């Protein structure tokens, strides 16, 4: 096989890796989004006590960053077990406040504040669109690479 054919195979393989990454991220994102909606819709309700609160700041390049308020909460499940969880909230809770949460009965440590986050649908759509684009670009590179390898391999 010529050097160009080997380059095409490597180029195509890298394209397939990109496509596999995009598909994997789409599947993981869809699972996370479905779990979030399921817990908000079907999860058990509890009134948790805020133990600690802190803010996480994320900076994105030159533009303004985003901040996310996180709470450490403790609550008692329906069957009497004590549970702790880290939840994200838009409201300015402080230590000692009562925070309404929803949790899956099998995993109370995955509780979330009983408030729908704004723009979850928009964020999910943008993420999905970016991963579909990433996958398509990877498949395009794979097709070009393997096409070049096949063309140079036969000549």
WOKASUL-V922160 format. One record per residue. RES is the residue in three letters. SS is DSSP state (H for helix, E for strand, C for the rest). BURIAL is # if it has 16 or more other C-alpha atoms within 10 Angstrom, else .. D_LAST is the distance of its C-alpha to the last C-alpha in Angstrom with 2 decimals. Layout:
# WOKASUL-V922160
res=RES ss=SS burial=BURIAL d_last=D_LAST
res=RES ss=SS burial=BURIAL d_last=D_LAST
This chain:
# WOKASUL-V922160
res=UNK ss=C burial=. d_last=9.69
res=UNK ss=C burial=. d_last=9.22
res=UNK ss=H burial=. d_last=12.28
res=UNK ss=H burial=# d_last=10.97
res=UNK ss=H burial=# d_last=9.98
res=UNK ss=H burial=# d_last=13.49
res=UNK ss=H burial=. d_last=15.02
res=UNK ss=H burial=# d_last=13.87
res=UNK ss=H burial=# d_last=15.46
res=UNK ss=H burial=# d_last=18.53
res=UNK ss=H burial=# d_last=18.82
res=UNK ss=H burial=# d_last=18.65
res=UNK ss=H burial=# d_last=21.17
res=UNK ss=H burial=# d_last=23.50
res=UNK ss=H burial=# d_last=23.40
res=UNK ss=H burial=# d_last=24.42
res=UNK ss=H burial=. d_last=27.20
res=UNK ss=H burial=# d_last=28.48
res=UNK ss=H burial=# d_last=28.54
res=UNK ss=H burial=# d_last=30.35
res=UNK ss=H burial=# d_last=32.83
res=UNK ss=H burial=# d_last=33.55
res=UNK ss=H burial=# d_last=34.17
res=UNK ss=H burial=. d_last=36.35
res=UNK ss=H burial=# d_last=38.40
res=UNK ss=H burial=# d_last=38.87
res=UNK ss=H burial=. d_last=40.19
res=UNK ss=H burial=. d_last=42.46
res=UNK ss=H burial=# d_last=43.76
res=UNK ss=H burial=. d_last=44.55
res=UNK ss=H burial=. d_last=46.37
res=UNK ss=H burial=. d_last=48.39
res=UNK ss=H burial=. d_last=49.34
res=UNK ss=H burial=. d_last=50.40
res=UNK ss=H burial=. d_last=52.46
res=UNK ss=H burial=# d_last=54.13
res=UNK ss=H burial=. d_last=55.10
res=UNK ss=H burial=. d_last=56.29
res=UNK ss=H burial=# d_last=58.55
res=UNK ss=H burial=# d_last=60.04
res=UNK ss=H burial=. d_last=60.64
res=UNK ss=H burial=. d_last=61.70
res=UNK ss=C burial=# d_last=62.52
res=UNK ss=E burial=# d_last=66.05
res=UNK ss=E burial=# d_last=68.17
res=UNK ss=E burial=# d_last=70.00
res=UNK ss=E burial=# d_last=71.93
res=UNK ss=E burial=# d_last=70.62
res=UNK ss=E burial=# d_last=72.34
res=UNK ss=E burial=# d_last=70.39
res=UNK ss=E burial=# d_last=70.55
res=UNK ss=E burial=# d_last=68.46
res=UNK ss=E burial=# d_last=66.49
res=UNK ss=E burial=. d_last=63.96
res=UNK ss=E burial=. d_last=61.47
res=UNK ss=E burial=. d_last=57.79
res=UNK ss=E burial=. d_last=56.43
res=UNK ss=E burial=. d_last=52.75
res=UNK ss=C burial=. d_last=51.65
res=UNK ss=C burial=. d_last=48.53
res=UNK ss=C burial=. d_last=47.51
res=UNK ss=C burial=. d_last=49.88
res=UNK ss=C burial=. d_last=51.29
res=UNK ss=C burial=. d_last=54.16
res=UNK ss=C burial=. d_last=53.64
res=UNK ss=E burial=. d_last=54.85
res=UNK ss=E burial=. d_last=57.62
res=UNK ss=E burial=. d_last=58.07
res=UNK ss=E burial=# d_last=61.45
res=UNK ss=E burial=# d_last=61.35
res=UNK ss=E burial=# d_last=64.28
res=UNK ss=E burial=# d_last=65.14
res=UNK ss=E burial=# d_last=67.29
res=UNK ss=E burial=# d_last=69.30
res=UNK ss=E burial=# d_last=70.53
res=UNK ss=E burial=. d_last=71.89
res=UNK ss=C burial=# d_last=69.88
res=UNK ss=C burial=. d_last=71.53
res=UNK ss=C burial=. d_last=72.11
res=UNK ss=C burial=. d_last=73.75
res=UNK ss=C burial=. d_last=71.00
res=UNK ss=E burial=. d_last=70.68
res=UNK ss=E burial=# d_last=67.26
res=UNK ss=E burial=# d_last=65.72
res=UNK ss=E burial=# d_last=62.70
res=UNK ss=E burial=# d_last=61.04
res=UNK ss=E burial=# d_last=60.86
res=UNK ss=E burial=# d_last=59.79
res=UNK ss=C burial=# d_last=62.40
res=UNK ss=C burial=. d_last=63.00
res=UNK ss=C burial=. d_last=66.74
res=UNK ss=C burial=. d_last=68.53
res=UNK ss=C burial=# d_last=69.89
res=UNK ss=C burial=. d_last=71.73
res=UNK ss=C burial=. d_last=72.73
res=UNK ss=C burial=. d_last=75.29
res=UNK ss=C burial=. d_last=74.20
res=UNK ss=E burial=# d_last=73.56
res=UNK ss=E burial=# d_last=69.95
res=UNK ss=E burial=# d_last=69.09
res=UNK ss=E burial=# d_last=65.97
res=UNK ss=E burial=# d_last=64.05
res=UNK ss=E burial=# d_last=62.46
res=UNK ss=E burial=# d_last=60.72
res=UNK ss=C burial=# d_last=63.35
res=UNK ss=C burial=. d_last=61.04
res=UNK ss=E burial=. d_last=59.96
res=UNK ss=E burial=# d_last=62.77
res=UNK ss=E burial=# d_last=61.08
res=UNK ss=E burial=# d_last=58.54
res=UNK ss=E burial=# d_last=61.27
res=UNK ss=E burial=# d_last=60.75
res=UNK ss=E burial=# d_last=63.23
res=UNK ss=C burial=# d_last=64.40
res=UNK ss=C burial=. d_last=63.25
res=UNK ss=C burial=. d_last=60.11
res=UNK ss=C burial=. d_last=57.99
res=UNK ss=C burial=. d_last=57.53
res=UNK ss=C burial=. d_last=54.11
res=UNK ss=H burial=. d_last=52.53
res=UNK ss=H burial=. d_last=50.83
res=UNK ss=H burial=. d_last=49.49
res=UNK ss=H burial=. d_last=48.20
res=UNK ss=H burial=# d_last=46.54
res=UNK ss=H burial=. d_last=44.89
res=UNK ss=H burial=. d_last=43.59
res=UNK ss=H burial=# d_last=42.24
res=UNK ss=H burial=# d_last=40.60
res=UNK ss=H burial=. d_last=39.02
res=UNK ss=H burial=. d_last=37.68
res=UNK ss=H burial=# d_last=36.16
res=UNK ss=H burial=# d_last=34.59
res=UNK ss=H burial=. d_last=33.05
res=UNK ss=H burial=# d_last=31.90
res=UNK ss=H burial=# d_last=30.30
res=UNK ss=H burial=# d_last=28.58
res=UNK ss=H burial=# d_last=27.16
res=UNK ss=H burial=# d_last=25.94
res=UNK ss=H burial=# d_last=24.27
res=UNK ss=H burial=. d_last=22.68
res=UNK ss=H burial=# d_last=21.27
res=UNK ss=H burial=# d_last=20.09
res=UNK ss=H burial=# d_last=18.33
res=UNK ss=H burial=# d_last=16.67
res=UNK ss=H burial=# d_last=15.71
res=UNK ss=H burial=# d_last=14.36
res=UNK ss=H burial=# d_last=12.58
res=UNK ss=H burial=# d_last=10.83
res=UNK ss=H burial=# d_last=10.16
res=UNK ss=H burial=# d_last=8.82
res=UNK ss=H burial=. d_last=6.60
res=UNK ss=H burial=# d_last=5.32
res=UNK ss=H burial=. d_last=5.70
res=UNK ss=H burial=. d_last=3.79
res=UNK ss=C burial=. d_last=0.00
